[in-house]
Amino acid sequence: MVRFIDDHRDVYGVELICAAVPIAPSTYFLHKAQAADPTQRSARAQRDDRLRVEIQRVWDATARGRSGASCGVTGFAWRAARCAD
């Protein structure tokens, strides 16, 4: 939705687009501010970003989807890698 607004804001303006689609202008501007400065995101969202990188690393290290046992990975690392989809 944000990308759509970005693509058309020069022609129609943010407020007019937001009146036609189900998003408040304040939500759009908040998303843009958080994208420009990730420290404005919630602590949980920042933690999720860090975990997403670690999960991807484990996923790549476990041959992208082979079972954890066959890769020698067990416990949390295996569960995290399996949940990356």
PyMOL CGO cylinders between C-alpha atoms (Angstrom):
from pymol import cmd
from pymol.cgo import CYLINDER

trace = [
    CYLINDER, 0.00, 0.00, 0.00, 2.82, 2.40, 0.87, 0.3, 1, 1, 1, 1, 1, 1,
    CYLINDER, 2.82, 2.40, 0.87, 4.52, 1.70, -2.45, 0.3, 1, 1, 1, 1, 1, 1,
    CYLINDER, 4.52, 1.70, -2.45, 1.27, 2.42, -4.28, 0.3, 1, 1, 1, 1, 1, 1,
    CYLINDER, 1.27, 2.42, -4.28, 0.94, 5.74, -2.50, 0.3, 1, 1, 1, 1, 1, 1,
    CYLINDER, 0.94, 5.74, -2.50, 4.59, 6.57, -3.23, 0.3, 1, 1, 1, 1, 1, 1,
    CYLINDER, 4.59, 6.57, -3.23, 4.07, 5.81, -6.92, 0.3, 1, 1, 1, 1, 1, 1,
    CYLINDER, 4.07, 5.81, -6.92, 1.03, 8.09, -7.23, 0.3, 1, 1, 1, 1, 1, 1,
    CYLINDER, 1.03, 8.09, -7.23, 1.49, 10.80, -4.59, 0.3, 1, 1, 1, 1, 1, 1,
    CYLINDER, 1.49, 10.80, -4.59, 2.94, 13.36, -7.01, 0.3, 1, 1, 1, 1, 1, 1,
    CYLINDER, 2.94, 13.36, -7.01, -0.20, 13.26, -9.13, 0.3, 1, 1, 1, 1, 1, 1,
    CYLINDER, -0.20, 13.26, -9.13, -2.96, 12.83, -6.52, 0.3, 1, 1, 1, 1, 1, 1,
    CYLINDER, -2.96, 12.83, -6.52, -1.42, 13.65, -3.13, 0.3, 1, 1, 1, 1, 1, 1,
    CYLINDER, -1.42, 13.65, -3.13, -1.23, 11.42, -0.08, 0.3, 1, 1, 1, 1, 1, 1,
    CYLINDER, -1.23, 11.42, -0.08, -4.48, 12.56, 1.54, 0.3, 1, 1, 1, 1, 1, 1,
    CYLINDER, -4.48, 12.56, 1.54, -6.58, 12.03, -1.58, 0.3, 1, 1, 1, 1, 1, 1,
    CYLINDER, -6.58, 12.03, -1.58, -5.17, 8.54, -2.15, 0.3, 1, 1, 1, 1, 1, 1,
    CYLINDER, -5.17, 8.54, -2.15, -5.67, 7.64, 1.51, 0.3, 1, 1, 1, 1, 1, 1,
    CYLINDER, -5.67, 7.64, 1.51, -9.30, 8.74, 1.28, 0.3, 1, 1, 1, 1, 1, 1,
    CYLINDER, -9.30, 8.74, 1.28, -9.81, 6.26, -1.56, 0.3, 1, 1, 1, 1, 1, 1,
    CYLINDER, -9.81, 6.26, -1.56, -7.90, 3.29, -0.09, 0.3, 1, 1, 1, 1, 1, 1,
    CYLINDER, -7.90, 3.29, -0.09, -8.12, 1.80, 3.41, 0.3, 1, 1, 1, 1, 1, 1,
    CYLINDER, -8.12, 1.80, 3.41, -5.15, 3.53, 5.06, 0.3, 1, 1, 1, 1, 1, 1,
    CYLINDER, -5.15, 3.53, 5.06, -4.95, 6.63, 7.23, 0.3, 1, 1, 1, 1, 1, 1,
    CYLINDER, -4.95, 6.63, 7.23, -2.49, 9.32, 6.16, 0.3, 1, 1, 1, 1, 1, 1,
    CYLINDER, -2.49, 9.32, 6.16, -0.92, 9.19, 9.63, 0.3, 1, 1, 1, 1, 1, 1,
    CYLINDER, -0.92, 9.19, 9.63, -0.22, 5.47, 9.14, 0.3, 1, 1, 1, 1, 1, 1,
    CYLINDER, -0.22, 5.47, 9.14, 1.49, 6.18, 5.83, 0.3, 1, 1, 1, 1, 1, 1,
    CYLINDER, 1.49, 6.18, 5.83, 3.63, 8.96, 7.30, 0.3, 1, 1, 1, 1, 1, 1,
    CYLINDER, 3.63, 8.96, 7.30, 4.52, 6.83, 10.35, 0.3, 1, 1, 1, 1, 1, 1,
    CYLINDER, 4.52, 6.83, 10.35, 5.66, 4.00, 8.08, 0.3, 1, 1, 1, 1, 1, 1,
    CYLINDER, 5.66, 4.00, 8.08, 7.78, 6.39, 6.03, 0.3, 1, 1, 1, 1, 1, 1,
    CYLINDER, 7.78, 6.39, 6.03, 9.38, 7.87, 9.18, 0.3, 1, 1, 1, 1, 1, 1,
    CYLINDER, 9.38, 7.87, 9.18, 10.17, 4.41, 10.56, 0.3, 1, 1, 1, 1, 1, 1,
    CYLINDER, 10.17, 4.41, 10.56, 11.64, 3.31, 7.23, 0.3, 1, 1, 1, 1, 1, 1,
    CYLINDER, 11.64, 3.31, 7.23, 13.90, 6.37, 7.22, 0.3, 1, 1, 1, 1, 1, 1,
    CYLINDER, 13.90, 6.37, 7.22, 14.93, 5.86, 10.87, 0.3, 1, 1, 1, 1, 1, 1,
    CYLINDER, 14.93, 5.86, 10.87, 14.52, 2.25, 12.11, 0.3, 1, 1, 1, 1, 1, 1,
    CYLINDER, 14.52, 2.25, 12.11, 15.25, 3.34, 15.70, 0.3, 1, 1, 1, 1, 1, 1,
    CYLINDER, 15.25, 3.34, 15.70, 11.73, 4.82, 15.75, 0.3, 1, 1, 1, 1, 1, 1,
    CYLINDER, 11.73, 4.82, 15.75, 10.29, 1.32, 15.44, 0.3, 1, 1, 1, 1, 1, 1,
    CYLINDER, 10.29, 1.32, 15.44, 9.11, -0.53, 18.54, 0.3, 1, 1, 1, 1, 1, 1,
    CYLINDER, 9.11, -0.53, 18.54, 11.62, -2.53, 20.57, 0.3, 1, 1, 1, 1, 1, 1,
    CYLINDER, 11.62, -2.53, 20.57, 9.92, -5.73, 19.45, 0.3, 1, 1, 1, 1, 1, 1,
    CYLINDER, 9.92, -5.73, 19.45, 10.12, -4.77, 15.75, 0.3, 1, 1, 1, 1, 1, 1,
    CYLINDER, 10.12, -4.77, 15.75, 13.82, -3.95, 16.15, 0.3, 1, 1, 1, 1, 1, 1,
    CYLINDER, 13.82, -3.95, 16.15, 14.41, -7.28, 17.89, 0.3, 1, 1, 1, 1, 1, 1,
    CYLINDER, 14.41, -7.28, 17.89, 12.49, -9.09, 15.13, 0.3, 1, 1, 1, 1, 1, 1,
    CYLINDER, 12.49, -9.09, 15.13, 14.78, -7.46, 12.55, 0.3, 1, 1, 1, 1, 1, 1,
    CYLINDER, 14.78, -7.46, 12.55, 17.86, -8.78, 14.35, 0.3, 1, 1, 1, 1, 1, 1,
    CYLINDER, 17.86, -8.78, 14.35, 16.34, -12.25, 14.74, 0.3, 1, 1, 1, 1, 1, 1,
    CYLINDER, 16.34, -12.25, 14.74, 15.32, -12.33, 11.08, 0.3, 1, 1, 1, 1, 1, 1,
    CYLINDER, 15.32, -12.33, 11.08, 18.99, -11.95, 10.09, 0.3, 1, 1, 1, 1, 1, 1,
    CYLINDER, 18.99, -11.95, 10.09, 20.05, -14.72, 12.49, 0.3, 1, 1, 1, 1, 1, 1,
    CYLINDER, 20.05, -14.72, 12.49, 17.26, -17.03, 11.34, 0.3, 1, 1, 1, 1, 1, 1,
    CYLINDER, 17.26, -17.03, 11.34, 18.28, -16.51, 7.71, 0.3, 1, 1, 1, 1, 1, 1,
    CYLINDER, 18.28, -16.51, 7.71, 21.90, -17.30, 8.61, 0.3, 1, 1, 1, 1, 1, 1,
    CYLINDER, 21.90, -17.30, 8.61, 20.85, -20.55, 10.29, 0.3, 1, 1, 1, 1, 1, 1,
    CYLINDER, 20.85, -20.55, 10.29, 18.52, -21.40, 7.40, 0.3, 1, 1, 1, 1, 1, 1,
    CYLINDER, 18.52, -21.40, 7.40, 21.34, -20.94, 4.90, 0.3, 1, 1, 1, 1, 1, 1,
    CYLINDER, 21.34, -20.94, 4.90, 23.71, -22.98, 7.06, 0.3, 1, 1, 1, 1, 1, 1,
    CYLINDER, 23.71, -22.98, 7.06, 21.26, -25.90, 7.20, 0.3, 1, 1, 1, 1, 1, 1,
    CYLINDER, 21.26, -25.90, 7.20, 21.14, -26.47, 3.46, 0.3, 1, 1, 1, 1, 1, 1,
    CYLINDER, 21.14, -26.47, 3.46, 17.88, -24.51, 3.05, 0.3, 1, 1, 1, 1, 1, 1,
    CYLINDER, 17.88, -24.51, 3.05, 15.27, -26.82, 4.40, 0.3, 1, 1, 1, 1, 1, 1,
    CYLINDER, 15.27, -26.82, 4.40, 16.93, -30.15, 4.90, 0.3, 1, 1, 1, 1, 1, 1,
    CYLINDER, 16.93, -30.15, 4.90, 15.87, -31.56, 8.21, 0.3, 1, 1, 1, 1, 1, 1,
    CYLINDER, 15.87, -31.56, 8.21, 17.80, -30.26, 11.19, 0.3, 1, 1, 1, 1, 1, 1,
    CYLINDER, 17.80, -30.26, 11.19, 18.90, -33.72, 12.25, 0.3, 1, 1, 1, 1, 1, 1,
    CYLINDER, 18.90, -33.72, 12.25, 20.46, -34.48, 8.87, 0.3, 1, 1, 1, 1, 1, 1,
    CYLINDER, 20.46, -34.48, 8.87, 22.42, -31.22, 9.07, 0.3, 1, 1, 1, 1, 1, 1,
    CYLINDER, 22.42, -31.22, 9.07, 23.57, -31.78, 12.63, 0.3, 1, 1, 1, 1, 1, 1,
    CYLINDER, 23.57, -31.78, 12.63, 21.53, -28.81, 13.87, 0.3, 1, 1, 1, 1, 1, 1,
    CYLINDER, 21.53, -28.81, 13.87, 19.25, -29.29, 16.85, 0.3, 1, 1, 1, 1, 1, 1,
    CYLINDER, 19.25, -29.29, 16.85, 17.21, -27.28, 19.33, 0.3, 1, 1, 1, 1, 1, 1,
    CYLINDER, 17.21, -27.28, 19.33, 16.33, -23.64, 18.80, 0.3, 1, 1, 1, 1, 1, 1,
    CYLINDER, 16.33, -23.64, 18.80, 18.50, -23.18, 15.71, 0.3, 1, 1, 1, 1, 1, 1,
    CYLINDER, 18.50, -23.18, 15.71, 16.66, -25.94, 13.91, 0.3, 1, 1, 1, 1, 1, 1,
    CYLINDER, 16.66, -25.94, 13.91, 13.22, -24.63, 14.93, 0.3, 1, 1, 1, 1, 1, 1,
    CYLINDER, 13.22, -24.63, 14.93, 14.18, -21.08, 13.95, 0.3, 1, 1, 1, 1, 1, 1,
    CYLINDER, 14.18, -21.08, 13.95, 15.41, -22.23, 10.55, 0.3, 1, 1, 1, 1, 1, 1,
    CYLINDER, 15.41, -22.23, 10.55, 12.25, -24.26, 9.91, 0.3, 1, 1, 1, 1, 1, 1,
    CYLINDER, 12.25, -24.26, 9.91, 10.04, -21.25, 10.78, 0.3, 1, 1, 1, 1, 1, 1,
    CYLINDER, 10.04, -21.25, 10.78, 11.82, -18.87, 8.38, 0.3, 1, 1, 1, 1, 1, 1,
    CYLINDER, 11.82, -18.87, 8.38, 9.27, -19.48, 5.62, 0.3, 1, 1, 1, 1, 1, 1,
]
cmd.load_cgo(trace, "trace")
